[in-house]
Amino acid sequence: MTLRQVTCPYCGYRMPVFYSEKAAAKGLYITCKGKKCKKKFEIRIEQDR
Ligand SMILES: [Zn+2]
């Protein structure tokens, strides 16, 4: 199983959040931990088919 990592769409900061290939999510928000960024963004994970 390969884990993928969530990255901030604004600054590219690699968040300490991982998801598997079978994950699916929307409407899930996280605040960027980049020191100069701190933006909220939605984690959207769509399943590959
Ligand atoms: Zn960021």
N, CA, C, O and the ligand as a Tripos MOL2 file, in Angstrom:
@<TRIPOS>MOLECULE
protein
  197   195    50     0     0
PROTEIN
NO_CHARGES

@<TRIPOS>ATOM
      1 N           0.8490   -1.1940    0.0000 N.3       1 MET1
      2 CA          0.0000    0.0000    0.0000 C.3       1 MET1
      3 C           0.8860    1.2460    0.0000 C.2       1 MET1
      4 O           1.8150    1.3630    0.7990 O.2       1 MET1
      5 N           0.5920    2.1440   -0.8810 N.am      2 THR2
      6 CA          1.3540    3.3830   -0.9650 C.3       2 THR2
      7 C           0.5860    4.5000   -0.2780 C.2       2 THR2
      8 O          -0.6030    4.6910   -0.5330 O.2       2 THR2
      9 N           1.2540    5.2260    0.5820 N.am      3 LEU3
     10 CA          0.6160    6.3690    1.2200 C.3       3 LEU3
     11 C           0.9950    7.6350    0.4830 C.2       3 LEU3
     12 O           2.1510    7.8380    0.1100 O.2       3 LEU3
     13 N           0.0230    8.4620    0.2870 N.am      4 ARG4
     14 CA          0.2670    9.7510   -0.3510 C.3       4 ARG4
     15 C           0.1790   10.8350    0.7080 C.2       4 ARG4
     16 O          -0.4720   10.6690    1.7400 O.2       4 ARG4
     17 N           0.8370   11.9300    0.4380 N.am      5 GLN5
     18 CA          0.8990   12.9970    1.4270 C.3       5 GLN5
     19 C           0.1450   14.2210    0.9260 C.2       5 GLN5
     20 O           0.1880   14.5600   -0.2570 O.2       5 GLN5
     21 N          -0.5340   14.8630    1.8390 N.am      6 VAL6
     22 CA         -1.2630   16.0910    1.5060 C.3       6 VAL6
     23 C          -0.2740   17.2470    1.4610 C.2       6 VAL6
     24 O           0.5230   17.4300    2.3810 O.2       6 VAL6
     25 N          -0.3290   18.0250    0.3860 N.am      7 THR7
     26 CA          0.5100   19.2200    0.3060 C.3       7 THR7
     27 C          -0.3570   20.4490    0.1670 C.2       7 THR7
     28 O          -1.4370   20.3950   -0.4210 O.2       7 THR7
     29 N           0.1140   21.5510    0.7060 N.am      8 CYS8
     30 CA         -0.6200   22.8170    0.6330 C.3       8 CYS8
     31 C          -0.6330   23.3240   -0.8030 C.2       8 CYS8
     32 O           0.4210   23.3940   -1.4350 O.2       8 CYS8
     33 N          -1.8100   23.6820   -1.3390 N.am      9 PRO9
     34 CA         -1.8690   24.1930   -2.7110 C.3       9 PRO9
     35 C          -1.3130   25.6080   -2.8410 C.2       9 PRO9
     36 O          -1.0670   26.0730   -3.9540 O.2       9 PRO9
     37 N          -1.1160   26.2860   -1.7400 N.am     10 TYR10
     38 CA         -0.6190   27.6680   -1.7770 C.3      10 TYR10
     39 C           0.8980   27.7280   -1.7400 C.2      10 TYR10
     40 O           1.5170   28.4390   -2.5320 O.2      10 TYR10
     41 N           1.4980   26.9820   -0.8190 N.am     11 CYS11
     42 CA          2.9500   27.0880   -0.6480 C.3      11 CYS11
     43 C           3.6740   25.7720   -0.8790 C.2      11 CYS11
     44 O           4.9040   25.7390   -0.9120 O.2      11 CYS11
     45 N           2.9260   24.6880   -1.0390 N.am     12 GLY12
     46 CA          3.5580   23.4060   -1.3020 C.3      12 GLY12
     47 C           4.0920   22.7060   -0.0620 C.2      12 GLY12
     48 O           4.7740   21.6850   -0.1570 O.2      12 GLY12
     49 N           3.7780   23.2580    1.0910 N.am     13 TYR13
     50 CA          4.2360   22.6390    2.3440 C.3      13 TYR13
     51 C           3.6620   21.2370    2.4700 C.2      13 TYR13
     52 O           2.4740   21.0150    2.2350 O.2      13 TYR13
     53 N           4.5140   20.3010    2.8420 N.am     14 ARG14
     54 CA          4.0430   18.9200    2.9760 C.3      14 ARG14
     55 C           3.4730   18.7270    4.3650 C.2      14 ARG14
     56 O           4.1930   18.7660    5.3630 O.2      14 ARG14
     57 N           2.1750   18.5190    4.4110 N.am     15 MET15
     58 CA          1.4780   18.4040    5.6770 C.3      15 MET15
     59 C           1.7080   17.0160    6.2740 C.2      15 MET15
     60 O           1.9090   16.0450    5.5450 O.2      15 MET15
     61 N           1.6780   16.9310    7.6030 N.am     16 PRO16
     62 CA          1.8200   15.6170    8.2370 C.3      16 PRO16
     63 C           0.5200   14.8290    8.1910 C.2      16 PRO16
     64 O           0.0440   14.3160    9.2030 O.2      16 PRO16
     65 N          -0.0390   14.7470    6.9940 N.am     17 VAL17
     66 CA         -1.3040   14.0430    6.7860 C.3      17 VAL17
     67 C          -1.1140   13.1040    5.6010 C.2      17 VAL17
     68 O          -0.6660   13.5200    4.5320 O.2      17 VAL17
     69 N          -1.4500   11.8700    5.7960 N.am     18 PHE18
     70 CA         -1.2570   10.8650    4.7520 C.3      18 PHE18
     71 C          -2.5710   10.1700    4.4470 C.2      18 PHE18
     72 O          -3.4430   10.0490    5.3080 O.2      18 PHE18
     73 N          -2.6960    9.7240    3.2310 N.am     19 TYR19
     74 CA         -3.9000    8.9650    2.8860 C.3      19 TYR19
     75 C          -3.5400    7.8320    1.9310 C.2      19 TYR19
     76 O          -2.5530    7.8850    1.1970 O.2      19 TYR19
     77 N          -4.3740    6.8220    1.9760 N.am     20 SER20
     78 CA         -4.1090    5.6540    1.1490 C.3      20 SER20
     79 C          -4.7780    5.8000   -0.2070 C.2      20 SER20
     80 O          -5.5460    6.7330   -0.4400 O.2      20 SER20
     81 N          -4.4780    4.8740   -1.0850 N.am     21 GLU21
     82 CA         -5.0460    4.9110   -2.4290 C.3      21 GLU21
     83 C          -6.5630    4.7620   -2.4270 C.2      21 GLU21
     84 O          -7.2390    5.1700   -3.3720 O.2      21 GLU21
     85 N          -7.0870    4.1760   -1.3590 N.am     22 LYS22
     86 CA         -8.5250    3.9510   -1.3140 C.3      22 LYS22
     87 C          -9.2770    5.0640   -0.5840 C.2      22 LYS22
     88 O         -10.4930    4.9800   -0.4140 O.2      22 LYS22
     89 N          -8.5740    6.0870   -0.1620 N.am     23 ALA23
     90 CA         -9.2190    7.1800    0.5740 C.3      23 ALA23
     91 C         -10.0910    8.0150   -0.3580 C.2      23 ALA23
     92 O          -9.8310    8.1060   -1.5580 O.2      23 ALA23
     93 N         -11.1120    8.6130    0.2060 N.am     24 ALA24
     94 CA        -11.9410    9.5710   -0.5140 C.3      24 ALA24
     95 C         -12.3910   10.6110    0.4910 C.2      24 ALA24
     96 O         -12.8330   10.2740    1.5890 O.2      24 ALA24
     97 N         -12.2780   11.8860    0.1130 N.am     25 ALA25
     98 CA        -12.6700   12.9360    1.0480 C.3      25 ALA25
     99 C         -13.0130   14.2090    0.3100 C.2      25 ALA25
    100 O         -12.4290   14.5220   -0.7280 O.2      25 ALA25
    101 N         -13.9580   14.9320    0.8510 N.am     26 LYS26
    102 CA        -14.1900   16.3070    0.4460 C.3      26 LYS26
    103 C         -14.8780   17.0190    1.6010 C.2      26 LYS26
    104 O         -15.4760   16.3810    2.4670 O.2      26 LYS26
    105 N         -14.7900   18.3280    1.6090 N.am     27 GLY27
    106 CA        -15.3470   19.0740    2.7210 C.3      27 GLY27
    107 C         -14.5300   18.9250    3.9920 C.2      27 GLY27
    108 O         -15.0280   19.1460    5.0960 O.2      27 GLY27
    109 N         -13.2770   18.5500    3.8240 N.am     28 LEU28
    110 CA        -12.3960   18.3680    4.9700 C.3      28 LEU28
    111 C         -11.3220   19.4540    4.8930 C.2      28 LEU28
    112 O         -10.5840   19.5370    3.9110 O.2      28 LEU28
    113 N         -11.2410   20.2740    5.9210 N.am     29 TYR29
    114 CA        -10.3350   21.4210    5.8700 C.3      29 TYR29
    115 C          -9.2130   21.2890    6.8750 C.2      29 TYR29
    116 O          -9.3680   20.7030    7.9470 O.2      29 TYR29
    117 N          -8.0850   21.8480    6.4980 N.am     30 ILE30
    118 CA         -6.9080   21.8020    7.3620 C.3      30 ILE30
    119 C          -6.1790   23.1400    7.2160 C.2      30 ILE30
    120 O          -6.2270   23.7790    6.1650 O.2      30 ILE30
    121 N          -5.5200   23.5370    8.2690 N.am     31 THR31
    122 CA         -4.7400   24.7700    8.2270 C.3      31 THR31
    123 C          -3.2850   24.4190    7.9370 C.2      31 THR31
    124 O          -2.6950   23.5510    8.5810 O.2      31 THR31
    125 N          -2.7300   25.1080    6.9600 N.am     32 CYS32
    126 CA         -1.3380   24.8670    6.5760 C.3      32 CYS32
    127 C          -0.4200   25.1520    7.7570 C.2      32 CYS32
    128 O          -0.6280   26.1070    8.5060 O.2      32 CYS32
    129 N           0.5940   24.3150    7.9110 N.am     33 LYS33
    130 CA          1.5340   24.5140    9.0050 C.3      33 LYS33
    131 C           2.7830   25.2770    8.5560 C.2      33 LYS33
    132 O           3.7050   25.4860    9.3450 O.2      33 LYS33
    133 N           2.8070   25.6880    7.3000 N.am     34 GLY34
    134 CA          3.9260   26.5080    6.8460 C.3      34 GLY34
    135 C           3.9400   27.8200    7.6270 C.2      34 GLY34
    136 O           2.9010   28.4610    7.7860 O.2      34 GLY34
    137 N           5.0990   28.2150    8.1070 N.am     35 LYS35
    138 CA          5.1800   29.3750    9.0060 C.3      35 LYS35
    139 C           4.6800   30.6630    8.3830 C.2      35 LYS35
    140 O           4.1390   31.5200    9.0830 O.2      35 LYS35
    141 N           4.8530   30.8130    7.0800 N.am     36 LYS36
    142 CA          4.4370   32.0580    6.4390 C.3      36 LYS36
    143 C           3.1100   31.9150    5.7090 C.2      36 LYS36
    144 O           2.6700   32.8450    5.0340 O.2      36 LYS36
    145 N           2.4790   30.7780    5.8350 N.am     37 CYS37
    146 CA          1.2850   30.5070    5.0360 C.3      37 CYS37
    147 C           0.0280   30.5090    5.9100 C.2      37 CYS37
    148 O          -0.7700   31.4450    5.8540 O.2      37 CYS37
    149 N          -0.1420   29.4710    6.7080 N.am     38 LYS38
    150 CA         -1.2540   29.3690    7.6610 C.3      38 LYS38
    151 C          -2.6340   29.4580    7.0190 C.2      38 LYS38
    152 O          -3.6030   29.8150    7.6910 O.2      38 LYS38
    153 N          -2.7360   29.1490    5.7670 N.am     39 LYS39
    154 CA         -4.0390   29.2230    5.0980 C.3      39 LYS39
    155 C          -4.8210   27.9340    5.3030 C.2      39 LYS39
    156 O          -4.2640   26.8490    5.4630 O.2      39 LYS39
    157 N          -6.1330   28.1050    5.2890 N.am     40 LYS40
    158 CA         -7.0000   26.9370    5.3250 C.3      40 LYS40
    159 C          -7.2460   26.4750    3.8970 C.2      40 LYS40
    160 O          -7.4640   27.2870    2.9980 O.2      40 LYS40
    161 N          -7.2090   25.2090    3.7040 N.am     41 PHE41
    162 CA         -7.5570   24.6830    2.3870 C.3      41 PHE41
    163 C          -8.2830   23.3700    2.5340 C.2      41 PHE41
    164 O          -8.1780   22.6820    3.5490 O.2      41 PHE41
    165 N          -9.0200   23.0410    1.5000 N.am     42 GLU42
    166 CA         -9.8130   21.8160    1.5160 C.3      42 GLU42
    167 C          -8.9720   20.6450    1.0270 C.2      42 GLU42
    168 O          -8.2480   20.7400    0.0360 O.2      42 GLU42
    169 N          -9.0900   19.5510    1.7490 N.am     43 ILE43
    170 CA         -8.4580   18.3210    1.2920 C.3      43 ILE43
    171 C          -9.4750   17.5950    0.4260 C.2      43 ILE43
    172 O         -10.5070   17.1360    0.9140 O.2      43 ILE43
    173 N          -9.1790   17.4990   -0.8340 N.am     44 ARG44
    174 CA        -10.0830   16.7750   -1.7350 C.3      44 ARG44
    175 C          -9.3390   15.5620   -2.2520 C.2      44 ARG44
    176 O          -8.2900   15.6720   -2.8860 O.2      44 ARG44
    177 N          -9.8930   14.4300   -1.9720 N.am     45 ILE45
    178 CA         -9.2900   13.1870   -2.4350 C.3      45 ILE45
    179 C         -10.3240   12.4450   -3.2480 C.2      45 ILE45
    180 O         -11.3850   12.0750   -2.7450 O.2      45 ILE45
    181 N         -10.0090   12.2340   -4.4910 N.am     46 GLU46
    182 CA        -10.9110   11.4920   -5.3440 C.3      46 GLU46
    183 C         -10.3010   10.1470   -5.6810 C.2      46 GLU46
    184 O          -9.1010   10.0330   -5.9330 O.2      46 GLU46
    185 N         -11.1290    9.1580   -5.6800 N.am     47 GLN47
    186 CA        -10.6290    7.8170   -5.9410 C.3      47 GLN47
    187 C         -10.2640    7.6470   -7.4070 C.2      47 GLN47
    188 O         -10.9630    8.1050   -8.3110 O.2      47 GLN47
    189 N          -9.1400    6.9680   -7.6030 N.am     48 ASP48
    190 CA         -8.7520    6.5880   -8.9560 C.3      48 ASP48
    191 C          -9.5630    5.3550   -9.3540 C.2      48 ASP48
    192 O          -9.7460    4.4300   -8.5630 O.2      48 ASP48
    193 N         -10.0300    5.3680  -10.5650 N.am     49 ARG49
    194 CA        -10.8000    4.1920  -10.9880 C.3      49 ARG49
    195 C         -10.1950    3.6060  -12.2490 C.2      49 ARG49
    196 O         -10.6960    2.6090  -12.7690 O.2      49 ARG49
    197 ZN          0.7210   26.6320    2.8150 Zn       50 ZN50
@<TRIPOS>BOND
     1     1     2 1
     2     2     3 1
     3     3     4 2
     4     3     5 am
     5     5     6 1
     6     6     7 1
     7     7     8 2
     8     7     9 am
     9     9    10 1
    10    10    11 1
    11    11    12 2
    12    11    13 am
    13    13    14 1
    14    14    15 1
    15    15    16 2
    16    15    17 am
    17    17    18 1
    18    18    19 1
    19    19    20 2
    20    19    21 am
    21    21    22 1
    22    22    23 1
    23    23    24 2
    24    23    25 am
    25    25    26 1
    26    26    27 1
    27    27    28 2
    28    27    29 am
    29    29    30 1
    30    30    31 1
    31    31    32 2
    32    31    33 am
    33    33    34 1
    34    34    35 1
    35    35    36 2
    36    35    37 am
    37    37    38 1
    38    38    39 1
    39    39    40 2
    40    39    41 am
    41    41    42 1
    42    42    43 1
    43    43    44 2
    44    43    45 am
    45    45    46 1
    46    46    47 1
    47    47    48 2
    48    47    49 am
    49    49    50 1
    50    50    51 1
    51    51    52 2
    52    51    53 am
    53    53    54 1
    54    54    55 1
    55    55    56 2
    56    55    57 am
    57    57    58 1
    58    58    59 1
    59    59    60 2
    60    59    61 am
    61    61    62 1
    62    62    63 1
    63    63    64 2
    64    63    65 am
    65    65    66 1
    66    66    67 1
    67    67    68 2
    68    67    69 am
    69    69    70 1
    70    70    71 1
    71    71    72 2
    72    71    73 am
    73    73    74 1
    74    74    75 1
    75    75    76 2
    76    75    77 am
    77    77    78 1
    78    78    79 1
    79    79    80 2
    80    79    81 am
    81    81    82 1
    82    82    83 1
    83    83    84 2
    84    83    85 am
    85    85    86 1
    86    86    87 1
    87    87    88 2
    88    87    89 am
    89    89    90 1
    90    90    91 1
    91    91    92 2
    92    91    93 am
    93    93    94 1
    94    94    95 1
    95    95    96 2
    96    95    97 am
    97    97    98 1
    98    98    99 1
    99    99   100 2
   100    99   101 am
   101   101   102 1
   102   102   103 1
   103   103   104 2
   104   103   105 am
   105   105   106 1
   106   106   107 1
   107   107   108 2
   108   107   109 am
   109   109   110 1
   110   110   111 1
   111   111   112 2
   112   111   113 am
   113   113   114 1
   114   114   115 1
   115   115   116 2
   116   115   117 am
   117   117   118 1
   118   118   119 1
   119   119   120 2
   120   119   121 am
   121   121   122 1
   122   122   123 1
   123   123   124 2
   124   123   125 am
   125   125   126 1
   126   126   127 1
   127   127   128 2
   128   127   129 am
   129   129   130 1
   130   130   131 1
   131   131   132 2
   132   131   133 am
   133   133   134 1
   134   134   135 1
   135   135   136 2
   136   135   137 am
   137   137   138 1
   138   138   139 1
   139   139   140 2
   140   139   141 am
   141   141   142 1
   142   142   143 1
   143   143   144 2
   144   143   145 am
   145   145   146 1
   146   146   147 1
   147   147   148 2
   148   147   149 am
   149   149   150 1
   150   150   151 1
   151   151   152 2
   152   151   153 am
   153   153   154 1
   154   154   155 1
   155   155   156 2
   156   155   157 am
   157   157   158 1
   158   158   159 1
   159   159   160 2
   160   159   161 am
   161   161   162 1
   162   162   163 1
   163   163   164 2
   164   163   165 am
   165   165   166 1
   166   166   167 1
   167   167   168 2
   168   167   169 am
   169   169   170 1
   170   170   171 1
   171   171   172 2
   172   171   173 am
   173   173   174 1
   174   174   175 1
   175   175   176 2
   176   175   177 am
   177   177   178 1
   178   178   179 1
   179   179   180 2
   180   179   181 am
   181   181   182 1
   182   182   183 1
   183   183   184 2
   184   183   185 am
   185   185   186 1
   186   186   187 1
   187   187   188 2
   188   187   189 am
   189   189   190 1
   190   190   191 1
   191   191   192 2
   192   191   193 am
   193   193   194 1
   194   194   195 1
   195   195   196 2
@<TRIPOS>SUBSTRUCTURE
     1 MET1         2 RESIDUE 1 A MET
     2 THR2         6 RESIDUE 1 A THR
     3 LEU3        10 RESIDUE 1 A LEU
     4 ARG4        14 RESIDUE 1 A ARG
     5 GLN5        18 RESIDUE 1 A GLN
     6 VAL6        22 RESIDUE 1 A VAL
     7 THR7        26 RESIDUE 1 A THR
     8 CYS8        30 RESIDUE 1 A CYS
     9 PRO9        34 RESIDUE 1 A PRO
    10 TYR10       38 RESIDUE 1 A TYR
    11 CYS11       42 RESIDUE 1 A CYS
    12 GLY12       46 RESIDUE 1 A GLY
    13 TYR13       50 RESIDUE 1 A TYR
    14 ARG14       54 RESIDUE 1 A ARG
    15 MET15       58 RESIDUE 1 A MET
    16 PRO16       62 RESIDUE 1 A PRO
    17 VAL17       66 RESIDUE 1 A VAL
    18 PHE18       70 RESIDUE 1 A PHE
    19 TYR19       74 RESIDUE 1 A TYR
    20 SER20       78 RESIDUE 1 A SER
    21 GLU21       82 RESIDUE 1 A GLU
    22 LYS22       86 RESIDUE 1 A LYS
    23 ALA23       90 RESIDUE 1 A ALA
    24 ALA24       94 RESIDUE 1 A ALA
    25 ALA25       98 RESIDUE 1 A ALA
    26 LYS26      102 RESIDUE 1 A LYS
    27 GLY27      106 RESIDUE 1 A GLY
    28 LEU28      110 RESIDUE 1 A LEU
    29 TYR29      114 RESIDUE 1 A TYR
    30 ILE30      118 RESIDUE 1 A ILE
    31 THR31      122 RESIDUE 1 A THR
    32 CYS32      126 RESIDUE 1 A CYS
    33 LYS33      130 RESIDUE 1 A LYS
    34 GLY34      134 RESIDUE 1 A GLY
    35 LYS35      138 RESIDUE 1 A LYS
    36 LYS36      142 RESIDUE 1 A LYS
    37 CYS37      146 RESIDUE 1 A CYS
    38 LYS38      150 RESIDUE 1 A LYS
    39 LYS39      154 RESIDUE 1 A LYS
    40 LYS40      158 RESIDUE 1 A LYS
    41 PHE41      162 RESIDUE 1 A PHE
    42 GLU42      166 RESIDUE 1 A GLU
    43 ILE43      170 RESIDUE 1 A ILE
    44 ARG44      174 RESIDUE 1 A ARG
    45 ILE45      178 RESIDUE 1 A ILE
    46 GLU46      182 RESIDUE 1 A GLU
    47 GLN47      186 RESIDUE 1 A GLN
    48 ASP48      190 RESIDUE 1 A ASP
    49 ARG49      194 RESIDUE 1 A ARG
    50 ZN50       197 GROUP 0 **** ****
